[in-house]
């Protein structure tokens, strides 16, 4: 599986209000604000704080 980083986006995956699981169990994706793209966070980050799409904002990979 490709490498993903906080703030990366994926193509639409049938947006749901709850977390969507992807093939890699180490990744969790959240619906983006526009409900078209998804933002990816890791469970470790999610455990520290409950992220909402607007919290991720401009945080992208370096």
Phi and psi in radians as a Rosetta constraint file:
Dihedral C 1 N 2 CA 2 C 2 CIRCULARHARMONIC -1.161 0.35
Dihedral N 2 CA 2 C 2 N 3 CIRCULARHARMONIC 2.831 0.35
Dihedral C 2 N 3 CA 3 C 3 CIRCULARHARMONIC -1.413 0.35
Dihedral N 3 CA 3 C 3 N 4 CIRCULARHARMONIC 2.350 0.35
Dihedral C 3 N 4 CA 4 C 4 CIRCULARHARMONIC -2.136 0.35
Dihedral N 4 CA 4 C 4 N 5 CIRCULARHARMONIC 2.656 0.35
Dihedral C 4 N 5 CA 5 C 5 CIRCULARHARMONIC -2.287 0.35
Dihedral N 5 CA 5 C 5 N 6 CIRCULARHARMONIC 2.787 0.35
Dihedral C 5 N 6 CA 6 C 6 CIRCULARHARMONIC -0.916 0.35
Dihedral N 6 CA 6 C 6 N 7 CIRCULARHARMONIC 2.190 0.35
Dihedral C 6 N 7 CA 7 C 7 CIRCULARHARMONIC 1.630 0.35
Dihedral N 7 CA 7 C 7 N 8 CIRCULARHARMONIC -0.172 0.35
Dihedral C 7 N 8 CA 8 C 8 CIRCULARHARMONIC -1.081 0.35
Dihedral N 8 CA 8 C 8 N 9 CIRCULARHARMONIC 2.699 0.35
Dihedral C 8 N 9 CA 9 C 9 CIRCULARHARMONIC -2.051 0.35
Dihedral N 9 CA 9 C 9 N 10 CIRCULARHARMONIC 2.637 0.35
Dihedral C 9 N 10 CA 10 C 10 CIRCULARHARMONIC -2.096 0.35
Dihedral N 10 CA 10 C 10 N 11 CIRCULARHARMONIC 2.806 0.35
Dihedral C 10 N 11 CA 11 C 11 CIRCULARHARMONIC -1.201 0.35
Dihedral N 11 CA 11 C 11 N 12 CIRCULARHARMONIC 2.865 0.35
Dihedral C 11 N 12 CA 12 C 12 CIRCULARHARMONIC -0.910 0.35
Dihedral N 12 CA 12 C 12 N 13 CIRCULARHARMONIC 2.433 0.35
Dihedral C 12 N 13 CA 13 C 13 CIRCULARHARMONIC -2.292 0.35
Dihedral N 13 CA 13 C 13 N 14 CIRCULARHARMONIC 0.648 0.35
Dihedral C 13 N 14 CA 14 C 14 CIRCULARHARMONIC 1.141 0.35
Dihedral N 14 CA 14 C 14 N 15 CIRCULARHARMONIC 1.181 0.35
Dihedral C 14 N 15 CA 15 C 15 CIRCULARHARMONIC -0.784 0.35
Dihedral N 15 CA 15 C 15 N 16 CIRCULARHARMONIC 2.245 0.35
Dihedral C 15 N 16 CA 16 C 16 CIRCULARHARMONIC -2.171 0.35
Dihedral N 16 CA 16 C 16 N 17 CIRCULARHARMONIC 2.757 0.35
Dihedral C 16 N 17 CA 17 C 17 CIRCULARHARMONIC -1.260 0.35
Dihedral N 17 CA 17 C 17 N 18 CIRCULARHARMONIC -0.501 0.35
Dihedral C 17 N 18 CA 18 C 18 CIRCULARHARMONIC -1.546 0.35
Dihedral N 18 CA 18 C 18 N 19 CIRCULARHARMONIC 2.965 0.35
Dihedral C 18 N 19 CA 19 C 19 CIRCULARHARMONIC -1.048 0.35
Dihedral N 19 CA 19 C 19 N 20 CIRCULARHARMONIC 2.500 0.35
Dihedral C 19 N 20 CA 20 C 20 CIRCULARHARMONIC -1.874 0.35
Dihedral N 20 CA 20 C 20 N 21 CIRCULARHARMONIC 2.348 0.35
Dihedral C 20 N 21 CA 21 C 21 CIRCULARHARMONIC -1.553 0.35
Dihedral N 21 CA 21 C 21 N 22 CIRCULARHARMONIC 2.506 0.35
Dihedral C 21 N 22 CA 22 C 22 CIRCULARHARMONIC -2.014 0.35
Dihedral N 22 CA 22 C 22 N 23 CIRCULARHARMONIC 3.063 0.35
Dihedral C 22 N 23 CA 23 C 23 CIRCULARHARMONIC -0.942 0.35
Dihedral N 23 CA 23 C 23 N 24 CIRCULARHARMONIC -0.764 0.35
Dihedral C 23 N 24 CA 24 C 24 CIRCULARHARMONIC -1.411 0.35
Dihedral N 24 CA 24 C 24 N 25 CIRCULARHARMONIC 2.034 0.35
Dihedral C 24 N 25 CA 25 C 25 CIRCULARHARMONIC -1.138 0.35
Dihedral N 25 CA 25 C 25 N 26 CIRCULARHARMONIC -0.192 0.35
Dihedral C 25 N 26 CA 26 C 26 CIRCULARHARMONIC -1.497 0.35
Dihedral N 26 CA 26 C 26 N 27 CIRCULARHARMONIC 0.007 0.35
Dihedral C 26 N 27 CA 27 C 27 CIRCULARHARMONIC -2.088 0.35
Dihedral N 27 CA 27 C 27 N 28 CIRCULARHARMONIC 2.532 0.35
Dihedral C 27 N 28 CA 28 C 28 CIRCULARHARMONIC -2.282 0.35
Dihedral N 28 CA 28 C 28 N 29 CIRCULARHARMONIC 2.417 0.35
Dihedral C 28 N 29 CA 29 C 29 CIRCULARHARMONIC -2.021 0.35
Dihedral N 29 CA 29 C 29 N 30 CIRCULARHARMONIC 2.578 0.35
Dihedral C 29 N 30 CA 30 C 30 CIRCULARHARMONIC -2.049 0.35
Dihedral N 30 CA 30 C 30 N 31 CIRCULARHARMONIC 2.545 0.35
Dihedral C 30 N 31 CA 31 C 31 CIRCULARHARMONIC -1.057 0.35
Dihedral N 31 CA 31 C 31 N 32 CIRCULARHARMONIC 2.410 0.35
Dihedral C 31 N 32 CA 32 C 32 CIRCULARHARMONIC -1.342 0.35
Dihedral N 32 CA 32 C 32 N 33 CIRCULARHARMONIC 2.922 0.35
Dihedral C 32 N 33 CA 33 C 33 CIRCULARHARMONIC -1.025 0.35
Dihedral N 33 CA 33 C 33 N 34 CIRCULARHARMONIC -0.617 0.35
Dihedral C 33 N 34 CA 34 C 34 CIRCULARHARMONIC -1.490 0.35
Dihedral N 34 CA 34 C 34 N 35 CIRCULARHARMONIC 0.029 0.35
Dihedral C 34 N 35 CA 35 C 35 CIRCULARHARMONIC 1.024 0.35
Dihedral N 35 CA 35 C 35 N 36 CIRCULARHARMONIC 0.398 0.35
Dihedral C 35 N 36 CA 36 C 36 CIRCULARHARMONIC -2.038 0.35
Dihedral N 36 CA 36 C 36 N 37 CIRCULARHARMONIC -0.703 0.35
Dihedral C 36 N 37 CA 37 C 37 CIRCULARHARMONIC -1.928 0.35
Dihedral N 37 CA 37 C 37 N 38 CIRCULARHARMONIC 2.833 0.35
Dihedral C 37 N 38 CA 38 C 38 CIRCULARHARMONIC -2.019 0.35
Dihedral N 38 CA 38 C 38 N 39 CIRCULARHARMONIC 2.586 0.35
Dihedral C 38 N 39 CA 39 C 39 CIRCULARHARMONIC -1.818 0.35
Dihedral N 39 CA 39 C 39 N 40 CIRCULARHARMONIC 2.507 0.35
Dihedral C 39 N 40 CA 40 C 40 CIRCULARHARMONIC -1.853 0.35
Dihedral N 40 CA 40 C 40 N 41 CIRCULARHARMONIC 2.330 0.35
Dihedral C 40 N 41 CA 41 C 41 CIRCULARHARMONIC -2.305 0.35
Dihedral N 41 CA 41 C 41 N 42 CIRCULARHARMONIC 2.830 0.35
Dihedral C 41 N 42 CA 42 C 42 CIRCULARHARMONIC -1.691 0.35
Dihedral N 42 CA 42 C 42 N 43 CIRCULARHARMONIC 2.647 0.35
Dihedral C 42 N 43 CA 43 C 43 CIRCULARHARMONIC -0.962 0.35
Dihedral N 43 CA 43 C 43 N 44 CIRCULARHARMONIC -0.626 0.35
Dihedral C 43 N 44 CA 44 C 44 CIRCULARHARMONIC -1.079 0.35
Dihedral N 44 CA 44 C 44 N 45 CIRCULARHARMONIC -0.735 0.35
Dihedral C 44 N 45 CA 45 C 45 CIRCULARHARMONIC -1.206 0.35
Dihedral N 45 CA 45 C 45 N 46 CIRCULARHARMONIC -0.727 0.35
Dihedral C 45 N 46 CA 46 C 46 CIRCULARHARMONIC -1.092 0.35
Dihedral N 46 CA 46 C 46 N 47 CIRCULARHARMONIC -0.589 0.35
Dihedral C 46 N 47 CA 47 C 47 CIRCULARHARMONIC -1.187 0.35
Dihedral N 47 CA 47 C 47 N 48 CIRCULARHARMONIC -0.529 0.35
Dihedral C 47 N 48 CA 48 C 48 CIRCULARHARMONIC -1.306 0.35
Dihedral N 48 CA 48 C 48 N 49 CIRCULARHARMONIC -0.603 0.35
Dihedral C 48 N 49 CA 49 C 49 CIRCULARHARMONIC -2.722 0.35
Dihedral N 49 CA 49 C 49 N 50 CIRCULARHARMONIC 2.458 0.35
Dihedral C 49 N 50 CA 50 C 50 CIRCULARHARMONIC -1.394 0.35
Dihedral N 50 CA 50 C 50 N 51 CIRCULARHARMONIC 1.809 0.35
Dihedral C 50 N 51 CA 51 C 51 CIRCULARHARMONIC -1.397 0.35
Dihedral N 51 CA 51 C 51 N 52 CIRCULARHARMONIC 2.476 0.35
Dihedral C 51 N 52 CA 52 C 52 CIRCULARHARMONIC -2.019 0.35
Dihedral N 52 CA 52 C 52 N 53 CIRCULARHARMONIC 2.743 0.35
Dihedral C 52 N 53 CA 53 C 53 CIRCULARHARMONIC -0.862 0.35
Dihedral N 53 CA 53 C 53 N 54 CIRCULARHARMONIC -0.691 0.35
Dihedral C 53 N 54 CA 54 C 54 CIRCULARHARMONIC -1.224 0.35
Dihedral N 54 CA 54 C 54 N 55 CIRCULARHARMONIC -0.351 0.35
Dihedral C 54 N 55 CA 55 C 55 CIRCULARHARMONIC -1.210 0.35
Dihedral N 55 CA 55 C 55 N 56 CIRCULARHARMONIC -0.519 0.35
Dihedral C 55 N 56 CA 56 C 56 CIRCULARHARMONIC -1.364 0.35
Dihedral N 56 CA 56 C 56 N 57 CIRCULARHARMONIC -0.636 0.35
Dihedral C 56 N 57 CA 57 C 57 CIRCULARHARMONIC 0.672 0.35
Dihedral N 57 CA 57 C 57 N 58 CIRCULARHARMONIC -2.020 0.35
Dihedral C 57 N 58 CA 58 C 58 CIRCULARHARMONIC -1.604 0.35
Dihedral N 58 CA 58 C 58 N 59 CIRCULARHARMONIC 0.138 0.35
Dihedral C 58 N 59 CA 59 C 59 CIRCULARHARMONIC -1.283 0.35
Dihedral N 59 CA 59 C 59 N 60 CIRCULARHARMONIC 1.968 0.35
Dihedral C 59 N 60 CA 60 C 60 CIRCULARHARMONIC -2.331 0.35
Dihedral N 60 CA 60 C 60 N 61 CIRCULARHARMONIC 3.001 0.35
Dihedral C 60 N 61 CA 61 C 61 CIRCULARHARMONIC -1.198 0.35
Dihedral N 61 CA 61 C 61 N 62 CIRCULARHARMONIC 2.633 0.35
